[in-house]
Amino acid sequence: MNNDYLLSKPYLINSEDLTSEDIAAIFEKARYFLEDYPKQRKFTDLKGITVALAFFEPSTRTKLSFELAAKRLSADTISFASSSSSLTKGESLIDTLRTIEAMDVQMYVVRHANSGVPKFLQENTRGVILNAGDGKHEHPTQALLDSFTLWRHFGRVEGLKVCIAGDILHSRVARSNINVLKTLGAEVALCSPGTLLPRYLNPWNVKLIESIDDAIEWADVLLMLRLQRERMESGILPSIREFSKFYGVSLEQFSRKPDLVLMHPGPVNYGIELDYRVSSFPNCLIQTQVTHGVFIRMALLSLLSKFVAV
């Protein structure tokens, strides 16, 4: 592992910020933490550094994962939730940033319901910004942990056929995964109802598969997306039963191709996107994704800490 490697940018805002060399370095660092953690338990990469977990949007899995990652690296952490902050009293986002900066915080993990907020904050601070999900735009660490999971499972990502299925239109996970997977040389396809597809697919240059049966037949990996409750009730879909019938994965469908790898960013709507019985199969990697998420975020925090102004 090259401990001297510097990521190509001193932040992580977009998945497109990452080169193939960056991703290789992140994977190697994550592998090191994953394999050494049972012996060492605690690392000192972020000792003396304060990390702000600035979650302006509700989160459980991602926030806990980042918090655990920072603590395993010996960082000091402060947790920030907009619902209990001065933002509810009219304070601006930039005022909030300045307040946190005044507490000598060097790194910020930011999640926000509006696209572009992490980029705006990055342009207005000397601190290191790491995007933990912004609106419908990007979720780069989710894409990295997904590809890392494939890398560990198959020994490679290049050449794999990966189909992303479900609500593509509103999914920051889909956007980031398409970028990272293509950077690593995977072949990417999408499977979704027409009402849940972006109008313009050409910039991605990906294959479109109409039915989940065809997707299963084509793919090495099926990455299912969560159907948000508001989509279920907005009239975009005829009914949940209809969506599940044509775009969910049943045990019968999965049994036709038992070597198919199934993934999901979670939380899963069992009975809609996946039959719950499928989750018990060893090549359903949902819990492995969760485990790998901590180590990928440890790797990113460690590598980005090299840019912290001393």
Secondary structure by P-SEA (a helix, b strand, c coil): cccccccccccccccccccaaaaaaaaaaaaaaaaaccccccccccccbbbbbcccccccaaaaaaaaaaaaabbbbbbbbcccccccccccaaaaaaaaaaacccccbbbbcccaaaaaaaacccbbbbbccccccccaaaaaaaaaaaaaaccccccbbbbbbccccccaaaaaaaaaaaaabbbbbbbcccccccccccccbbbbbccaaaaaacccbbbbbbbccccccccccccaaaaaacccccaaaaaacccbbbbbcccccccccccccccccccccaaaaaaaaaaaaaaaaaaacccccc
